[in-house]
Amino acid sequence: MSVIIVNIVFIIFGIYLFFMASKMKQTGKLNPNLLSQQDINRCKDVKGYISFVVPKMQIFAAAIVLVGVIGIGEHYIDALRNYRFVTLIVFLITFFVYLNQMRLAKTKYMY
């Protein structure tokens, strides 16, 4: 049961991240829920930063939701258990690429 709760949290976080990224794109403003005030103040090119990070955030958010859905699904559908390792590897690759891209964005747009 606790694994299902963790997967539900993944899904909720993924949806939240996706919509916060979309909101940044719509408003053209940096979101203080996603960045510290110090980073917001340091940003040299807000439009450039947003156009760089939003697609990456949305892809990462979709990966998080997918992991959560597959995690819940594997409790009910035996065939999904075969994809547990593949899902973990895809998530980890996505996670590390996302971290690298966020670090690159900070270097490029905030320093």
N, C-alpha and C positions, 0 to 999 in steps of 0.2 A: 504494500500500500504506500509506503514512504517513497518508493521509486516513482510511482505514478504522480505523487505530489511534486517531486523534483521536476518531472517532465512537464507538468502543468506550469510550474514556475518558468521553465525554459520557454514554453510557448508564449506566456504572458510577456516575458522580457523581450522576446523576439518581436512580438507585435508592437510593444511600446517603443523599442528602438527604431523600428521601421517607420512608425508614425511621427516620432520626434525628428527623424532625418527628413521626412517629407515636409514637416512643418517648417524646418529650417530652410528648405528649398523654396517653399511658398512665400515665407515672410522675408527672406533674405537677411535674417538675423541669427546670430549664434545663440544656441540654447544653453542657458545656465545649468540645466539639468544634465547636460552632456559634457560640458567644459567648465573648468574652474573660472572664477571671475578674473584671475590673473591671466589665464590664457586668452580670455575674451579681450581683455585690455591690450594684450601684446599682439593681437592679430593685425598684420599689416594689410592684408587683402581679404576682406570678409567674403566677397563674392567668389573669389578664386578658391578660397578654402572650402566654402560650401559646395561649389561645383566639383571639387576634387574628392571630398569625403562622403557626400551623400550617396553616390552609387555604391561605394564600398560598405557603408553602414547598412544599406538596404540588402545587399548580398549577404552580409554577415547575419543580419536579422532573419533573413529567409532560411539560412543554414541552421540557426538556432531553433526556429519553429519546426523545421524538418526533423531535427534530432528529437525534439519533444514529441512530435506526432509519431515518429517511428518507435520511440521509447514506450509510449502508451500502447501503440498498436501491437507491439511484440508480446504484450500480455494476453492479447485476445486472438492474434493471428500467428500461428506457429511458423509460417513461412518467413515472417519478418525477423525471427530470431537469427536466421542465417545471415542477415545483413548488419548485425550488431557491430561487428568488428569493422566492416567497411564504413558504416556510419560514423564510428569513432574516429577513424583515420581521416575521413573527409572533413569532419568537424575540426579536428586538430589542425589540419592543413589550412582550412579557412580561417581559423582563429589566429594562427601565426602570421598568415599573409595580412589579415586585418590589422594586427598589432604593428606589423612592419609599415603598412600604409599610413596608419595614424601617426607613427613616429616620423615618417617622411613628411607628412602634412605639417606637423609641428615645426620641423626643421625648415621647411620651405616657406610657410606662411606666418610663423610666429617669432622667429628669431632674426 
